Amino acid sequence: MGFLDDLVNKAFQPDQDGRRLYYPWPLGRGYIVPSEAEFQRLRKNLKIFWALNFLYFFGLVALIPVISRQGDLKAGFLGIYFFMPSEIWLYYHCRHLKRADEGLTFHERIAKRAARLPFEMLLIYEMVSLGFVVAGIFIIWADWRHWLYSLASMITIGFFGYRAIIVAKILIAKG
């Protein structure tokens, strides 16, 4: 699976001393990977993580027509919040690793991602992120009196709006 390998490989970078660092999040300091066995364990877990996230995402997309025919598209839209535990999952798998002294700056991280991801993939990420922003705006507009939908929509707009900005900067860096 070359696609999953590409996604997993972007999380690992060498530092100036030649040590392998693991960057689970786009910003901040990385974690030192102490051994080859730990590197292989992290790679395996990241592949599982990405495969499950893709299965969940495409399953959710496949269910949207069924949910919308039942008249409650907003309930399906709230399903994206099952992605949020993935941040906890990433933290869980690196909690025992030592933090690196140096981290990548925002611009270094953007440049490294731009070099690794294909342009077409970045465009898809951008369209999906902007689609969720538009959907969040629409749900607030359509049912602004229901506080739960409005709150969920604002969180969605913030999360995917931030993602859209990051991906746009990567697209600009890719040129």
BELHUWO-V890466 format. One record per backbone hydrogen bond with DSSP energy under -1.0 kcal/mol. NH is the residue of the N-H (numbers start at 1). CO is the residue of the C=O. If there is no record, write none. Layout:
# BELHUWO-V890466
NH,CO + NH,CO
This chain:
# BELHUWO-V890466
5,1 + 6,2 + 7,3 + 8,4 + 9,5 + 10,6 + 11,8 + 12,9 + 13,21 + 15,19 + 18,15 + 21,13 + 22,31 + 23,11 + 31,22 + 32,98 + 33,20 + 39,35 + 40,36 + 41,37 + 42,38 + 43,39 + 44,40 + 45,41 + 46,42 + 47,43 + 48,44 + 49,45 + 50,46 + 51,47 + 52,48 + 53,49 + 54,50 + 55,51 + 56,52 + 57,53 + 58,54 + 59,55 + 60,56 + 61,57 + 62,58 + 63,59 + 64,60 + 67,63 + 68,64 + 69,65 + 70,66 + 71,68 + 72,67 + 77,73 + 78,74 + 80,77 + 81,78 + 82,79 + 83,80 + 86,83 + 87,84 + 89,85 + 90,86 + 91,87 + 92,88 + 93,89 + 94,91 + 97,94 + 100,30 + 109,105 + 110,106 + 111,107 + 112,108 + 113,109 + 114,110 + 115,111 + 116,112 + 117,113 + 122,118 + 123,119 + 124,120 + 125,121 + 126,122 + 127,123 + 128,124 + 129,125 + 130,126 + 131,127 + 132,128 + 133,129 + 134,130 + 135,131 + 136,132 + 137,133 + 138,134 + 139,135 + 140,136 + 141,137 + 142,138 + 143,139 + 146,143 + 150,146 + 151,147 + 152,148 + 153,149 + 154,150 + 155,151 + 156,152 + 157,153 + 158,154 + 159,155 + 160,156 + 161,157 + 162,158 + 163,159 + 164,160 + 165,161 + 166,162 + 167,163 + 168,164 + 169,165 + 170,166 + 171,167 + 172,168 + 173,169 + 174,170 + 175,171
